Amino acid sequence: MAQDRGQFSSRLGFILAAAGSAVGLGNLVAFPVMASKNGGAAFLVIYLFFVAFICYPVMIAEIAMGRRTTRNPVGAFSELSDGMMRWRLAGMLAILTPFMIAVFYTVITVWLVVYIKEILGGNLQYLSEATAFGEVVSRSSLFAYLVGLLGLIFFILLGGVKGGIERLARVLMPTLAVMLILLTLFVLTLDNASAGISYYLVPDFSKVNLSVVNGALSQAFFSLSLGMGILITYGSYFSRQDNIPQSTRMVAIADTSIAFFAGLLILPAIFAFDPNTNTDDLSTSSVGLIFSFLPQIFLSMQAAVGYGGASAVAVIFFTLVFFAALTSLVSIIEIPIACWIDELKVSRKKAVAMQAVLLALFAVPAIMSLGISDFFTTFTSYGGVSKSFFDVVSDVFYETILPFGGFTVCIFCAYRWKVSGLKAELVIGDDSYSGSLLEKYINFSLGTIIPVVLFVVFISTVSQIYF
Ligand code: PHE
């Protein structure tokens, strides 16, 4: 059985795989947009505060739950609560959430592939036109790309924890970091880039209000892949000799650094494109920014580097985002697979096949939600807005559930497993944990301020989106 589940080969393997999950569209696109709209460095400071004082303890708790039980989220909650139904349900939510997030993340990744192919075919100019995105997402050829992408992902997942997930992260994560740094350095040499840098790095606290604070926490949760069982599952593949708090810190630092660098790339690029950019006009949606706005920015670079050069920069950027999305997607889809392996006692091969069918069943309507099918495009409406099937999945599972998932982990660890249980796991591999400041902080905050903050964010998101 242990053979079937697999394990990361080393601490570095874990860190790269967990960072592979964490670094995704959230870092490369959503973070720069949010930072630019919400006061630049002022947003950054709030974000860093949340990562350190709210997210880091929750990350540690999730990883410890996984490593203690060597099980998926359903198994972990269930084992540590002696099979109590309500905690089993919390575990099921931590399977359902990544299952559904995978649906729309897959669709966005398919669009990325199409964009890369179009730019390689010389069509950057076309992609920068206002109508291009709407046209691309309603093409029926998307199905072929969907099949190709799912084939690639499930092939990787068939390779297992070490031979599939870890190997992918070992290749793609360093590549991604190097590409990001080189691209950032290039953009910083463009005229007007300094306007973007100062916009990004000079704090403007007048833009900060409650909804900005709320958004910073949700963004930090999403970016660190928290609150949906991913770190529980990855924790279950983590060696019992290694240090959880230290490895977790590395993952949080890697994720936050990549987000920071993405800001340093995108903001100067936007200002070099149009020095008079009014950031209030930047779309709130990261999807809108990446697919509609960025092609225009890259195209504008042709004045400096020619059409070929601009296309090359665009291809590098979209490929980088694709790599980030791929490693995230693999992690999201692994969660239900781990659950089928543990709970249904099937082989990895069978679990992967089951999950491939299940995901395809939902990904097809999601991909048809942007014009291909009227039924799925105008699926329902709430909060006074018409919503597609894609929107519903994104609103419910991406925007709303994560803080709630984090809340259940905190309450569970503080009041059911108890901080003594958590500590017993955390001292393994970390001699300095016992009596440390971190231990004191976790013992105090996990059952008090952290769940309160998460619950408030959950309620305020629900009221914003649905009412
Ligand atoms: N953390 C990833 C990002 O920043 C996305 C993600 C969400 C990955 C949920 C896995 C699970 O985009």
Boltz pocket constraint, residues with backbone or C-beta under 6 A from the ligand:
constraints:
  - pocket:
      binder: B
      contacts: [[A, 21], [A, 22], [A, 23], [A, 24], [A, 25], [A, 26], [A, 27], [A, 98], [A, 101], [A, 221], [A, 222], [A, 223], [A, 224], [A, 225], [A, 226], [A, 228], [A, 230], [A, 328], [A, 329], [A, 331], [A, 332]]
      max_distance: 6.0
